[in-house]
Each structure stands twice: as structure tokens, then as C-alpha cells.
Amino acid sequence: MSDHECACGSGSDRQVVNANATAERWLADDSVLDAELPADVRTALGRLVCEDEIETLSGWVAEVRRRTGGGAVGIEDLCHTGEETGHRGELDGETYHFRCFYDAVILSALAETPVSIRIESPDGIVIEARADRPADLTVTPESAVFSFGVAESVEPPADGEPSHADIYAAVCPYVRAFPGRDAYERWAETVPAATVALPLEGATDIAAALVE
């Protein structure tokens, strides 16, 4: 996806109190893809894609892949930008800049050679990662986590088929990395979104499901 099509920055700096944000929003076991998402996340994701609910991250992956014709997500589907950003991946001597940090993780799942990843938290704290193999992500600091979320105000498109731009605008501002859970929880209380957090180390599970 080209930079002019991505709306990933929309709403990401809006400061509000999110009464639904709690410290219990945490997926940390080995089956994060199949763990039930919080109720507000399930409802908002379903509203975005004109379904009753999206119950799990594996269900969300299925919806994303359906919009790529059922095939795997490729490098061309990522939210690239020609500008320098705080989120980038280095692969075979080439640097890819992204609006959404998680696209750098997806890049590592697509690559057959090591990928170095540099991302920034909403507070500007730098988090580094390296993927020597697609399923092996080493993160500094080890306590780093990431959020997955969707705007609470999202409305389904009139034609019932959200575009890539619709999905990025509703989801990408709330897929962010943090140095630890405390930082995530403070941020979650200020954004107009339904969110959940996961360990950043091991984040390749979702990426692998998108590209396999």
C-alpha cells in the first residue's frame, strides 16, 4: 500500500479518557491467535468488517486475508511510506519505512534473511528487534509489548466492504509498541479505542499467519 493510501496516523494523538481500558487486557499464553478478545474489541472489529463480532486474532487474520483474495499478505500490501519514520525494517541492505510498526514485523515473516527492526513507542522510546528466522524475534527491551486495537467510533462503509484504507485508518493508529505493560496501560487510558496487549517477543505468530 502506498503512502498516499494509508491513513495510519489518523486519531493517534487524540487524548481522551477511555473508561474501558484495564490492566486485564493481556494475551500472553502460547495460543494468542485463538484467545478470545475483549468484548469491545470483538464488537468494534465486527462493525468495521460488517460482521457480528470478530472473536479472535485468527478470525481477524482470516478477514484480512479474505481481502487479499484469500492469499498471503505480500510486501506490496504493507503500509510503506517514502518518508523517514520511527518504524523501519532493514533487509538485505535495504531500509523499508512504515507508518505502522507491525508492518516491519510482517516484513520479517516474509524474509528468508535476517531483518533488523527499529520502532518507536508513542512516547518516542526506541525499541529494537531482530528476526534471524521468520518465527524468531529477539526484542530489546525484553519487557516490550504491543497493542492491537480498533477505533471505538468506527462505522462500517455504506457498501459493506471496507477498503484497505478504511481498515488501516481504524486499526493502525492503535497497533503500537511499548517498552512495558505499564506504558501500554497508561496509553490505553488516553485513546478512543478498544485495545488489548501482547508480548512483543513472539509477535511473529500473527505475522506468520498473515503470510503463510
Salt bridges, closest charged atoms under 4 A:
GLU36 OE1 - ARG42 NH1 3.62
ASP40 OD2 - ARG25 NH2 2.97
GLU53 OE1 - ARG42 NE 3.17
GLU63 OE1 - ARG66 NH2 3.33
GLU63 OE1 - ARG67 NH1 2.64
GLU120 OE2 - ARG118 NH1 3.07
ASP132 OD1 - ARG130 NE 2.68
ASP136 OD2 - ARG133 NH2 3.40
GLU161 OE1 - ARG67 NH2 3.91
GLU185 OE2 - ARG181 NH2 3.80
